[in-house]
C-alpha cells in the first residue's frame, strides 16, 4: 500500500512542481503530446488515431488537444500521401522549440530536487522508473 500512496503523492506533486517552472502556455498533457511527437520526428507524421492510442486518450479528447496545439502553431496537419482522406500530424519548429525549453526546465527541476542524492541512488531511481514505465506501457 505504501508504494501506491507514494506514487499518488508523486503524481500530485509533479503538476505544481512543473507549474512553478514558468508558464509556457501549455498544460502538462499538451507538453507530453508535443514531446511524444518530437521524439518521433523521423516519422513523416502520425495519424490522430495512432497518437490517441499511443498516449492513452480517446480520439475525441485527443482531437480537442490537437486542435489547441494546431491553433497555437505548435502542430500542423498535413495530407497523408498514402490516404487522401487522412491527415498526418507533425510538430512545427515552434513546437520543437517549446519542447526543448520544457526539457531544459524539467531537467533543472529534477537536478535541483535530487541534488543531495548520490549518483548511485539517482541511477537506481532511473532504472526502477524505466522498468515501471516499460511494464505500464506493456499493459496499455
N, CA, C and O atoms as a GROMACS GRO file, in nm:
protein
  560
    1UNK      N    1   0.082  -0.119   0.000
    1UNK     CA    2   0.000   0.000   0.000
    1UNK      C    3   0.086   0.126   0.000
    1UNK      O    4   0.049   0.226  -0.061
    2UNK      N    5   0.200   0.122   0.068
    2UNK     CA    6   0.285   0.240   0.076
    2UNK      C    7   0.332   0.282  -0.064
    2UNK      O    8   0.339   0.402  -0.092
    3UNK      N    9   0.364   0.187  -0.150
    3UNK     CA   10   0.411   0.221  -0.284
    3UNK      C   11   0.304   0.297  -0.362
    3UNK      O   12   0.334   0.399  -0.423
    4UNK      N   13   0.181   0.248  -0.360
    4UNK     CA   14   0.076   0.317  -0.435
    4UNK      C   15   0.051   0.456  -0.379
    4UNK      O   16   0.024   0.550  -0.454
    5UNK      N   17   0.060   0.471  -0.248
    5UNK     CA   18   0.041   0.603  -0.187
    5UNK      C   19   0.154   0.698  -0.224
    5UNK      O   20   0.130   0.816  -0.251
    6UNK      N   21   0.277   0.648  -0.227
    6UNK     CA   22   0.391   0.733  -0.265
    6UNK      C   23   0.384   0.772  -0.412
    6UNK      O   24   0.418   0.885  -0.448
    7UNK      N   25   0.339   0.680  -0.497
    7UNK     CA   26   0.323   0.714  -0.639
    7UNK      C   27   0.213   0.819  -0.657
    7UNK      O   28   0.230   0.913  -0.735
    8UNK      N   29   0.103   0.803  -0.586
    8UNK     CA   30  -0.005   0.902  -0.594
    8UNK      C   31   0.044   1.038  -0.547
    8UNK      O   32   0.011   1.141  -0.606
    9UNK      N   33   0.123   1.039  -0.442
    9UNK     CA   34   0.179   1.164  -0.389
    9UNK      C   35   0.275   1.227  -0.491
    9UNK      O   36   0.275   1.348  -0.510
   10UNK      N   37   0.357   1.143  -0.555
   10UNK     CA   38   0.449   1.192  -0.658
   10UNK      C   39   0.373   1.258  -0.771
   10UNK      O   40   0.406   1.370  -0.812
   11UNK      N   41   0.270   1.190  -0.822
   11UNK     CA   42   0.193   1.245  -0.934
   11UNK      C   43   0.124   1.375  -0.894
   11UNK      O   44   0.116   1.469  -0.974
   12UNK      N   45   0.076   1.381  -0.771
   12UNK     CA   46   0.010   1.504  -0.723
   12UNK      C   47   0.110   1.619  -0.711
   12UNK      O   48   0.074   1.734  -0.734
   13UNK      N   49   0.234   1.589  -0.677
   13UNK     CA   50   0.336   1.693  -0.660
   13UNK      C   51   0.398   1.738  -0.792
   13UNK      O   52   0.446   1.851  -0.802
   14UNK      N   53   0.396   1.653  -0.893
   14UNK     CA   54   0.461   1.688  -1.020
   14UNK      C   55   0.396   1.807  -1.088
   14UNK      O   56   0.465   1.895  -1.139
   15UNK      N   57   0.263   1.811  -1.090
   15UNK     CA   58   0.194   1.922  -1.156
   15UNK      C   59   0.234   2.057  -1.101
   15UNK      O   60   0.278   2.144  -1.177
   16UNK      N   61   0.221   2.078  -0.969
   16UNK     CA   62   0.263   2.207  -0.913
   16UNK      C   63   0.413   2.233  -0.929
   16UNK      O   64   0.454   2.348  -0.949
   17UNK      N   65   0.495   2.128  -0.922
   17UNK     CA   66   0.639   2.148  -0.938
   17UNK      C   67   0.671   2.196  -1.079
   17UNK      O   68   0.750   2.288  -1.097
   18UNK      N   69   0.609   2.133  -1.180
   18UNK     CA   70   0.633   2.176  -1.318
   18UNK      C   71   0.572   2.313  -1.342
   18UNK      O   72   0.625   2.392  -1.420
   19UNK      N   73   0.461   2.343  -1.277
   19UNK     CA   74   0.395   2.473  -1.296
   19UNK      C   75   0.484   2.587  -1.247
   19UNK      O   76   0.481   2.696  -1.305
   20UNK      N   77   0.561   2.563  -1.143
   20UNK     CA   78   0.646   2.670  -1.093
   20UNK      C   79   0.767   2.697  -1.183
   20UNK      O   80   0.841   2.792  -1.161
   21UNK      N   81   0.787   2.612  -1.283
   21UNK     CA   82   0.898   2.632  -1.377
   21UNK      C   83   0.876   2.753  -1.466
   21UNK      O   84   0.970   2.805  -1.525
   22UNK      N   85   0.753   2.797  -1.476
   22UNK     CA   86   0.722   2.910  -1.563
   22UNK      C   87   0.609   2.872  -1.656
   22UNK      O   88   0.591   2.755  -1.689
   23UNK      N   89   0.534   2.969  -1.696
   23UNK     CA   90   0.417   2.945  -1.780
   23UNK      C   91   0.456   2.955  -1.926
   23UNK      O   92   0.488   3.063  -1.977
   24UNK      N   93   0.453   2.841  -1.994
   24UNK     CA   94   0.478   2.841  -2.138
   24UNK      C   95   0.346   2.833  -2.214
   24UNK      O   96   0.344   2.815  -2.336
   25UNK      N   97   0.235   2.846  -2.141
   25UNK     CA   98   0.104   2.844  -2.203
   25UNK      C   99   0.050   2.705  -2.229
   25UNK      O  100  -0.057   2.691  -2.289
   26UNK      N  101   0.122   2.604  -2.185
   26UNK     CA  102   0.080   2.466  -2.211
   26UNK      C  103   0.046   2.395  -2.081
   26UNK      O  104   0.112   2.414  -1.979
   27UNK      N  105  -0.056   2.313  -2.089
   27UNK     CA  106  -0.082   2.219  -1.980
   27UNK      C  107   0.018   2.105  -1.995
   27UNK      O  108   0.069   2.081  -2.105
   28UNK      N  109   0.044   2.035  -1.888
   28UNK     CA  110   0.140   1.926  -1.893
   28UNK      C  111   0.100   1.820  -1.996
   28UNK      O  112   0.186   1.765  -2.064
   29UNK      N  113  -0.029   1.793  -2.009
   29UNK     CA  114  -0.075   1.694  -2.107
   29UNK      C  115  -0.042   1.739  -2.249
   29UNK      O  116  -0.008   1.656  -2.334
   30UNK      N  117  -0.052   1.870  -2.276
   30UNK     CA  118  -0.015   1.922  -2.409
   30UNK      C  119   0.134   1.906  -2.432
   30UNK      O  120   0.177   1.865  -2.540
   31UNK      N  121   0.213   1.938  -2.330
   31UNK     CA  122   0.358   1.923  -2.342
   31UNK      C  123   0.393   1.777  -2.373
   31UNK      O  124   0.479   1.751  -2.457
   32UNK      N  125   0.328   1.683  -2.306
   32UNK     CA  126   0.359   1.542  -2.327
   32UNK      C  127   0.325   1.497  -2.469
   32UNK      O  128   0.396   1.415  -2.527
   33UNK      N  129   0.217   1.551  -2.526
   33UNK     CA  130   0.183   1.520  -2.666
   33UNK      C  131   0.291   1.575  -2.758
   33UNK      O  132   0.338   1.506  -2.848
   34UNK      N  133   0.330   1.700  -2.735
   34UNK     CA  134   0.436   1.760  -2.817
   34UNK      C  135   0.567   1.683  -2.805
   34UNK      O  136   0.635   1.658  -2.904
   35UNK      N  137   0.603   1.645  -2.683
   35UNK     CA  138   0.728   1.571  -2.662
   35UNK      C  139   0.722   1.437  -2.733
   35UNK      O  140   0.822   1.392  -2.791
   36UNK      N  141   0.605   1.371  -2.730
   36UNK     CA  142   0.590   1.243  -2.799
   36UNK      C  143   0.611   1.263  -2.949
   36UNK      O  144   0.682   1.185  -3.013
   37UNK      N  145   0.550   1.366  -3.005
   37UNK     CA  146   0.567   1.395  -3.148
   37UNK      C  147   0.712   1.430  -3.179
   37UNK      O  148   0.767   1.387  -3.281
   38UNK      N  149   0.774   1.508  -3.093
   38UNK     CA  150   0.914   1.548  -3.113
   38UNK      C  151   1.006   1.428  -3.112
   38UNK      O  152   1.102   1.423  -3.190
   39UNK      N  153   0.980   1.332  -3.027
   39UNK     CA  154   1.063   1.211  -3.019
   39UNK      C  155   1.048   1.123  -3.143
   39UNK      O  156   1.130   1.034  -3.165
   40UNK      N  157   0.947   1.148  -3.222
   40UNK     CA  158   0.921   1.068  -3.341
   40UNK      C  159   0.938   1.149  -3.469
   40UNK      O  160   0.870   1.124  -3.568
   41UNK      N  161   1.028   1.247  -3.466
   41UNK     CA  162   1.048   1.334  -3.582
   41UNK      C  163   1.096   1.259  -3.705
   41UNK      O  164   1.079   1.307  -3.817
   42UNK      N  165   1.155   1.140  -3.687
   42UNK     CA  166   1.198   1.062  -3.803
   42UNK      C  167   1.078   1.018  -3.885
   42UNK      O  168   1.090   0.990  -4.005
   43UNK      N  169   0.963   1.011  -3.821
   43UNK     CA  170   0.840   0.976  -3.892
   43UNK      C  171   0.795   1.094  -3.975
   43UNK      O  172   0.829   1.209  -3.945
   44UNK      N  173   0.720   1.068  -4.077
   44UNK     CA  174   0.666   1.176  -4.161
   44UNK      C  175   0.534   1.228  -4.108
   44UNK      O  176   0.460   1.295  -4.180
   45UNK      N  177   0.504   1.199  -3.985
   45UNK     CA  178   0.378   1.241  -3.925
   45UNK      C  179   0.306   1.121  -3.869
   45UNK      O  180   0.343   1.006  -3.894
   46UNK      N  181   0.202   1.148  -3.793
   46UNK     CA  182   0.127   1.041  -3.729
   46UNK      C  183  -0.021   1.074  -3.739
   46UNK      O  184  -0.061   1.191  -3.731
   47UNK      N  185  -0.102   0.972  -3.756
   47UNK     CA  186  -0.247   0.992  -3.759
   47UNK      C  187  -0.299   1.018  -3.618
   47UNK      O  188  -0.243   0.972  -3.520
   48UNK      N  189  -0.407   1.093  -3.612
   48UNK     CA  190  -0.469   1.126  -3.484
   48UNK      C  191  -0.502   0.999  -3.406
   48UNK      O  192  -0.477   0.992  -3.286
   49UNK      N  193  -0.558   0.900  -3.472
   49UNK     CA  194  -0.596   0.776  -3.403
   49UNK      C  195  -0.475   0.706  -3.343
   49UNK      O  196  -0.483   0.652  -3.233
   50UNK      N  197  -0.362   0.706  -3.414
   50UNK     CA  198  -0.241   0.644  -3.361
   50UNK      C  199  -0.184   0.722  -3.243
   50UNK      O  200  -0.137   0.664  -3.146
   51UNK      N  201  -0.190   0.854  -3.252
   51UNK     CA  202  -0.145   0.939  -3.142
   51UNK      C  203  -0.231   0.916  -3.018
   51UNK      O  204  -0.180   0.902  -2.907
   52UNK      N  205  -0.362   0.914  -3.038
   52UNK     CA  206  -0.454   0.892  -2.926
   52UNK      C  207  -0.427   0.758  -2.859
   52UNK      O  208  -0.422   0.749  -2.736
   53UNK      N  209  -0.411   0.655  -2.939
   53UNK     CA  210  -0.384   0.522  -2.885
   53UNK      C  211  -0.252   0.520  -2.809
   53UNK      O  212  -0.244   0.465  -2.699
   54UNK      N  213  -0.149   0.578  -2.867
   54UNK     CA  214  -0.016   0.578  -2.804
   54UNK      C  215  -0.016   0.653  -2.671
   54UNK      O  216   0.057   0.614  -2.579
   55UNK      N  217  -0.094   0.758  -2.660
   55UNK     CA  218  -0.096   0.841  -2.539
   55UNK      C  219  -0.206   0.798  -2.442
   55UNK      O  220  -0.215   0.852  -2.331
   56UNK      N  221  -0.291   0.702  -2.483
   56UNK     CA  222  -0.394   0.651  -2.393
   56UNK      C  223  -0.517   0.740  -2.381
   56UNK      O  224  -0.582   0.740  -2.277
   57UNK      N  225  -0.548   0.816  -2.485
   57UNK     CA  226  -0.667   0.903  -2.487
   57UNK      C  227  -0.767   0.850  -2.587
   57UNK      O  228  -0.730   0.780  -2.682
   58UNK      N  229  -0.895   0.884  -2.567
   58UNK     CA  230  -0.991   0.854  -2.673
   58UNK      C  231  -0.974   0.960  -2.782
   58UNK      O  232  -0.918   1.067  -2.758
   59UNK      N  233  -1.022   0.929  -2.900
   59UNK     CA  234  -0.997   1.015  -3.016
   59UNK      C  235  -1.058   1.154  -2.997
   59UNK      O  236  -0.997   1.253  -3.037
   60UNK      N  237  -1.176   1.163  -2.938
   60UNK     CA  238  -1.239   1.295  -2.923
   60UNK      C  239  -1.158   1.385  -2.830
   60UNK      O  240  -1.143   1.504  -2.856
   61UNK      N  241  -1.105   1.329  -2.722
   61UNK     CA  242  -1.022   1.408  -2.631
   61UNK      C  243  -0.893   1.451  -2.700
   61UNK      O  244  -0.852   1.567  -2.689
   62UNK      N  245  -0.830   1.358  -2.770
   62UNK     CA  246  -0.706   1.392  -2.840
   62UNK      C  247  -0.732   1.492  -2.952
   62UNK      O  248  -0.648   1.579  -2.978
   63UNK      N  249  -0.846   1.482  -3.017
   63UNK     CA  250  -0.880   1.576  -3.124
   63UNK      C  251  -0.887   1.719  -3.070
   63UNK      O  252  -0.837   1.812  -3.134
   64UNK      N  253  -0.948   1.736  -2.954
   64UNK     CA  254  -0.954   1.870  -2.893
   64UNK      C  255  -0.815   1.920  -2.854
   64UNK      O  256  -0.783   2.037  -2.873
   65UNK      N  257  -0.735   1.832  -2.799
   65UNK     CA  258  -0.599   1.870  -2.758
   65UNK      C  259  -0.517   1.910  -2.880
   65UNK      O  260  -0.446   2.011  -2.878
   66UNK      N  261  -0.528   1.832  -2.987
   66UNK     CA  262  -0.453   1.862  -3.109
   66UNK      C  263  -0.503   1.992  -3.172
   66UNK      O  264  -0.423   2.071  -3.222
   67UNK      N  265  -0.634   2.015  -3.170
   67UNK     CA  266  -0.688   2.140  -3.225
   67UNK      C  267  -0.627   2.260  -3.154
   67UNK      O  268  -0.595   2.360  -3.217
   68UNK      N  269  -0.612   2.250  -3.022
   68UNK     CA  270  -0.548   2.358  -2.945
   68UNK      C  271  -0.403   2.376  -2.989
   68UNK      O  272  -0.358   2.489  -3.008
   69UNK      N  273  -0.331   2.266  -3.006
   69UNK     CA  274  -0.190   2.274  -3.046
   69UNK      C  275  -0.174   2.326  -3.188
   69UNK      O  276  -0.080   2.400  -3.217
   70UNK      N  277  -0.266   2.288  -3.276
   70UNK     CA  278  -0.264   2.341  -3.414
   70UNK      C  279  -0.292   2.491  -3.411
   70UNK      O  280  -0.223   2.568  -3.477
   71UNK      N  281  -0.392   2.531  -3.335
   71UNK     CA  282  -0.426   2.673  -3.323
   71UNK      C  283  -0.312   2.757  -3.268
   71UNK      O  284  -0.299   2.875  -3.302
   72UNK      N  285  -0.229   2.696  -3.183
   72UNK     CA  286  -0.115   2.767  -3.125
   72UNK      C  287   0.007   2.763  -3.216
   72UNK      O  288   0.111   2.821  -3.183
   73UNK      N  289  -0.005   2.695  -3.331
   73UNK     CA  290   0.107   2.688  -3.425
   73UNK      C  291   0.216   2.590  -3.384
   73UNK      O  292   0.329   2.600  -3.431
   74UNK      N  293   0.183   2.497  -3.296
   74UNK     CA  294   0.282   2.402  -3.245
   74UNK      C  295   0.278   2.268  -3.318
   74UNK      O  296   0.375   2.192  -3.315
   75UNK      N  297   0.167   2.240  -3.381
   75UNK     CA  298   0.147   2.118  -3.460
   75UNK      C  299   0.076   2.160  -3.588
   75UNK      O  300  -0.004   2.253  -3.588
   76UNK      N  301   0.107   2.090  -3.696
   76UNK     CA  302   0.034   2.116  -3.820
   76UNK      C  303  -0.019   1.986  -3.876
   76UNK      O  304   0.036   1.878  -3.853
   77UNK      N  305  -0.126   2.000  -3.952
   77UNK     CA  306  -0.186   1.885  -4.020
   77UNK      C  307  -0.137   1.886  -4.164
   77UNK      O  308  -0.136   1.989  -4.230
   78UNK      N  309  -0.097   1.768  -4.211
   78UNK     CA  310  -0.052   1.754  -4.349
   78UNK      C  311  -0.128   1.637  -4.413
   78UNK      O  312  -0.164   1.542  -4.343
   79UNK      N  313  -0.150   1.644  -4.543
   79UNK     CA  314  -0.219   1.532  -4.609
   79UNK      C  315  -0.136   1.404  -4.600
   79UNK      O  316  -0.013   1.407  -4.610
   80UNK      N  317  -0.204   1.294  -4.580
   80UNK     CA  318  -0.138   1.163  -4.578
   80UNK      C  319  -0.117   1.119  -4.722
   80UNK      O  320  -0.214   1.100  -4.794
   81UNK      N  321   0.008   1.103  -4.766
   81UNK     CA  322   0.032   1.066  -4.905
   81UNK      C  323  -0.021   0.928  -4.941
   81UNK      O  324  -0.042   0.897  -5.059
   82UNK      N  325  -0.043   0.843  -4.840
   82UNK     CA  326  -0.093   0.708  -4.864
   82UNK      C  327  -0.245   0.698  -4.861
   82UNK      O  328  -0.302   0.598  -4.904
   83UNK      N  329  -0.310   0.803  -4.810
   83UNK     CA  330  -0.456   0.802  -4.798
   83UNK      C  331  -0.505   0.946  -4.806
   83UNK      O  332  -0.494   1.021  -4.708
   84UNK      N  333  -0.558   0.984  -4.919
   84UNK     CA  334  -0.601   1.121  -4.942
   84UNK      C  335  -0.708   1.170  -4.845
   84UNK      O  336  -0.727   1.291  -4.831
   85UNK      N  337  -0.778   1.079  -4.779
   85UNK     CA  338  -0.882   1.118  -4.684
   85UNK      C  339  -0.825   1.150  -4.546
   85UNK      O  340  -0.891   1.216  -4.465
   86UNK      N  341  -0.705   1.104  -4.519
   86UNK     CA  342  -0.647   1.116  -4.385
   86UNK      C  343  -0.546   1.231  -4.378
   86UNK      O  344  -0.494   1.278  -4.479
   87UNK      N  345  -0.522   1.274  -4.256
   87UNK     CA  346  -0.421   1.377  -4.231
   87UNK      C  347  -0.319   1.324  -4.131
   87UNK      O  348  -0.349   1.241  -4.045
   88UNK      N  349  -0.198   1.375  -4.145
   88UNK     CA  350  -0.091   1.340  -4.052
   88UNK      C  351  -0.059   1.462  -3.966
   88UNK      O  352  -0.066   1.576  -4.013
   89UNK      N  353  -0.025   1.438  -3.843
   89UNK     CA  354   0.012   1.544  -3.751
   89UNK      C  355   0.164   1.551  -3.741
   89UNK      O  356   0.231   1.449  -3.724
   90UNK      N  357   0.217   1.672  -3.752
   90UNK     CA  358   0.361   1.693  -3.748
   90UNK      C  359   0.389   1.811  -3.655
   90UNK      O  360   0.321   1.914  -3.662
   91UNK      N  361   0.488   1.797  -3.569
   91UNK     CA  362   0.526   1.907  -3.480
   91UNK      C  363   0.598   2.014  -3.563
   91UNK      O  364   0.676   1.981  -3.652
   92UNK      N  365   0.572   2.139  -3.533
   92UNK     CA  366   0.635   2.250  -3.605
   92UNK      C  367   0.767   2.289  -3.537
   92UNK      O  368   0.800   2.238  -3.430
   93UNK      N  369   0.840   2.380  -3.601
   93UNK     CA  370   0.964   2.431  -3.538
   93UNK      C  371   0.933   2.496  -3.404
   93UNK      O  372   1.005   2.477  -3.306
   94UNK      N  373   0.824   2.573  -3.401
   94UNK     CA  374   0.786   2.638  -3.275
   94UNK      C  375   0.755   2.533  -3.168
   94UNK      O  376   0.790   2.551  -3.052
   95UNK      N  377   0.689   2.425  -3.208
   95UNK     CA  378   0.660   2.317  -3.114
   95UNK      C  379   0.786   2.250  -3.063
   95UNK      O  380   0.798   2.222  -2.944
   96UNK      N  381   0.881   2.226  -3.154
   96UNK     CA  382   1.008   2.165  -3.113
   96UNK      C  383   1.084   2.257  -3.017
   96UNK      O  384   1.144   2.211  -2.920
   97UNK      N  385   1.081   2.388  -3.045
   97UNK     CA  386   1.150   2.484  -2.958
   97UNK      C  387   1.088   2.483  -2.818
   97UNK      O  388   1.159   2.488  -2.718
   98UNK      N  389   0.956   2.476  -2.812
   98UNK     CA  390   0.887   2.474  -2.683
   98UNK      C  391   0.920   2.347  -2.605
   98UNK      O  392   0.939   2.351  -2.484
   99UNK      N  393   0.928   2.234  -2.676
   99UNK     CA  394   0.965   2.109  -2.611
   99UNK      C  395   1.108   2.118  -2.557
   99UNK      O  396   1.135   2.074  -2.445
  100UNK      N  397   1.198   2.175  -2.635
  100UNK     CA  398   1.338   2.189  -2.590
  100UNK      C  399   1.345   2.275  -2.463
  100UNK      O  400   1.418   2.242  -2.370
  101UNK      N  401   1.270   2.384  -2.461
  101UNK     CA  402   1.267   2.470  -2.342
  101UNK      C  403   1.211   2.393  -2.222
  101UNK      O  404   1.262   2.402  -2.111
  102UNK      N  405   1.103   2.319  -2.248
  102UNK     CA  406   1.041   2.241  -2.141
  102UNK      C  407   1.134   2.135  -2.086
  102UNK      O  408   1.139   2.113  -1.965
  103UNK      N  409   1.208   2.069  -2.175
  103UNK     CA  410   1.303   1.968  -2.128
  103UNK      C  411   1.410   2.030  -2.041
  103UNK      O  412   1.447   1.976  -1.937
  104UNK      N  413   1.461   2.144  -2.084
  104UNK     CA  414   1.564   2.213  -2.006
  104UNK      C  415   1.511   2.248  -1.868
  104UNK      O  416   1.580   2.228  -1.768
  105UNK      N  417   1.389   2.299  -1.862
  105UNK     CA  418   1.329   2.333  -1.733
  105UNK      C  419   1.309   2.210  -1.646
  105UNK      O  420   1.336   2.213  -1.526
  106UNK      N  421   1.261   2.103  -1.706
  106UNK     CA  422   1.235   1.982  -1.629
  106UNK      C  423   1.365   1.920  -1.578
  106UNK      O  424   1.371   1.873  -1.464
  107UNK      N  425   1.468   1.920  -1.661
  107UNK     CA  426   1.598   1.868  -1.617
  107UNK      C  427   1.650   1.951  -1.500
  107UNK      O  428   1.703   1.896  -1.403
  108UNK      N  429   1.635   2.082  -1.508
  108UNK     CA  430   1.680   2.169  -1.398
  108UNK      C  431   1.605   2.137  -1.269
  108UNK      O  432   1.664   2.130  -1.162
  109UNK      N  433   1.474   2.118  -1.281
  109UNK     CA  434   1.394   2.086  -1.162
  109UNK      C  435   1.439   1.955  -1.100
  109UNK      O  436   1.458   1.947  -0.979
  110UNK      N  437   1.456   1.852  -1.182
  110UNK     CA  438   1.496   1.721  -1.131
  110UNK      C  439   1.636   1.729  -1.072
  110UNK      O  440   1.662   1.672  -0.966
  111UNK      N  441   1.727   1.798  -1.141
  111UNK     CA  442   1.864   1.814  -1.091
  111UNK      C  443   1.864   1.881  -0.954
  111UNK      O  444   1.934   1.838  -0.862
  112UNK      N  445   1.786   1.987  -0.943
  112UNK     CA  446   1.775   2.060  -0.816
  112UNK      C  447   1.714   1.973  -0.707
  112UNK      O  448   1.761   1.972  -0.593
  113UNK      N  449   1.609   1.900  -0.742
  113UNK     CA  450   1.538   1.817  -0.644
  113UNK      C  451   1.626   1.704  -0.592
  113UNK      O  452   1.620   1.668  -0.474
  114UNK      N  453   1.708   1.647  -0.680
  114UNK     CA  454   1.790   1.532  -0.643
  114UNK      C  455   1.934   1.571  -0.611
  114UNK      O  456   2.023   1.485  -0.608
  115UNK      N  457   1.958   1.698  -0.587
  115UNK     CA  458   2.093   1.749  -0.567
  115UNK      C  459   2.168   1.678  -0.454
  115UNK      O  460   2.289   1.657  -0.464
  116UNK      N  461   2.098   1.642  -0.348
  116UNK     CA  462   2.166   1.580  -0.234
  116UNK      C  463   2.164   1.426  -0.241
  116UNK      O  464   2.199   1.360  -0.143
  117UNK      N  465   2.122   1.371  -0.354
  117UNK     CA  466   2.122   1.226  -0.372
  117UNK      C  467   2.258   1.182  -0.428
  117UNK      O  468   2.323   1.257  -0.501
  118UNK      N  469   2.298   1.062  -0.394
  118UNK     CA  470   2.421   1.007  -0.452
  118UNK      C  471   2.393   0.966  -0.597
  118UNK      O  472   2.278   0.944  -0.636
  119UNK      N  473   2.499   0.957  -0.675
  119UNK     CA  474   2.484   0.913  -0.815
  119UNK      C  475   2.425   0.772  -0.820
  119UNK      O  476   2.346   0.741  -0.909
  120UNK      N  477   2.465   0.689  -0.726
  120UNK     CA  478   2.412   0.552  -0.720
  120UNK      C  479   2.260   0.553  -0.698
  120UNK      O  480   2.188   0.478  -0.763
  121UNK      N  481   2.213   0.638  -0.607
  121UNK     CA  482   2.069   0.648  -0.582
  121UNK      C  483   1.995   0.700  -0.706
  121UNK      O  484   1.887   0.651  -0.739
  122UNK      N  485   2.053   0.800  -0.773
  122UNK     CA  486   1.990   0.854  -0.894
  122UNK      C  487   1.983   0.748  -1.003
  122UNK      O  488   1.881   0.734  -1.071
  123UNK      N  489   2.091   0.671  -1.020
  123UNK     CA  490   2.093   0.565  -1.120
  123UNK      C  491   1.990   0.457  -1.088
  123UNK      O  492   1.921   0.406  -1.176
  124UNK      N  493   1.981   0.422  -0.960
  124UNK     CA  494   1.884   0.321  -0.919
  124UNK      C  495   1.741   0.370  -0.944
  124UNK      O  496   1.657   0.294  -0.992
  125UNK      N  497   1.713   0.495  -0.911
  125UNK     CA  498   1.580   0.551  -0.937
  125UNK      C  499   1.549   0.547  -1.087
  125UNK      O  500   1.439   0.508  -1.126
  126UNK      N  501   1.645   0.586  -1.169
  126UNK     CA  502   1.624   0.586  -1.315
  126UNK      C  503   1.595   0.444  -1.365
  126UNK      O  504   1.506   0.424  -1.447
  127UNK      N  505   1.670   0.346  -1.316
  127UNK     CA  506   1.648   0.206  -1.358
  127UNK      C  507   1.509   0.158  -1.318
  127UNK      O  508   1.438   0.097  -1.398
  128UNK      N  509   1.470   0.187  -1.195
  128UNK     CA  510   1.340   0.141  -1.146
  128UNK      C  511   1.225   0.211  -1.218
  128UNK      O  512   1.124   0.148  -1.250
  129UNK      N  513   1.239   0.341  -1.243
  129UNK     CA  514   1.134   0.413  -1.316
  129UNK      C  515   1.123   0.361  -1.459
  129UNK      O  516   1.013   0.348  -1.513
  130UNK      N  517   1.237   0.331  -1.521
  130UNK     CA  518   1.235   0.276  -1.656
  130UNK      C  519   1.162   0.142  -1.658
  130UNK      O  520   1.080   0.116  -1.747
  131UNK      N  521   1.191   0.060  -1.561
  131UNK     CA  522   1.124  -0.071  -1.552
  131UNK      C  523   0.974  -0.055  -1.530
  131UNK      O  524   0.894  -0.125  -1.592
  132UNK      N  525   0.936   0.036  -1.441
  132UNK     CA  526   0.795   0.062  -1.415
  132UNK      C  527   0.726   0.111  -1.542
  132UNK      O  528   0.617   0.064  -1.576
  133UNK      N  529   0.788   0.205  -1.612
  133UNK     CA  530   0.730   0.257  -1.736
  133UNK      C  531   0.715   0.147  -1.841
  133UNK      O  532   0.612   0.140  -1.909
  134UNK      N  533   0.815   0.062  -1.855
  134UNK     CA  534   0.806  -0.047  -1.952
  134UNK      C  535   0.689  -0.139  -1.920
  134UNK      O  536   0.614  -0.178  -2.009
  135UNK      N  537   0.674  -0.174  -1.794
  135UNK     CA  538   0.563  -0.261  -1.754
  135UNK      C  539   0.428  -0.194  -1.778
  135UNK      O  540   0.334  -0.258  -1.825
  136UNK      N  541   0.419  -0.066  -1.745
  136UNK     CA  542   0.294   0.006  -1.769
  136UNK      C  543   0.262   0.014  -1.918
  136UNK      O  544   0.148  -0.005  -1.958
  137UNK      N  545   0.363   0.042  -1.999
  137UNK     CA  546   0.342   0.052  -2.144
  137UNK      C  547   0.296  -0.080  -2.203
  137UNK      O  548   0.214  -0.083  -2.295
  138UNK      N  549   0.348  -0.191  -2.151
  138UNK     CA  550   0.305  -0.322  -2.200
  138UNK      C  551   0.161  -0.352  -2.164
  138UNK      O  552   0.092  -0.426  -2.236
  139UNK      N  553   0.114  -0.294  -2.054
  139UNK     CA  554  -0.023  -0.322  -2.011
  139UNK      C  555  -0.126  -0.231  -2.077
  139UNK      O  556  -0.246  -0.252  -2.061
  140UNK      N  557  -0.081  -0.130  -2.150
  140UNK     CA  558  -0.175  -0.036  -2.214
  140UNK      C  559  -0.229  -0.093  -2.344
  140UNK      O  560  -0.309  -0.028  -2.411
   0.00000   0.00000   0.00000
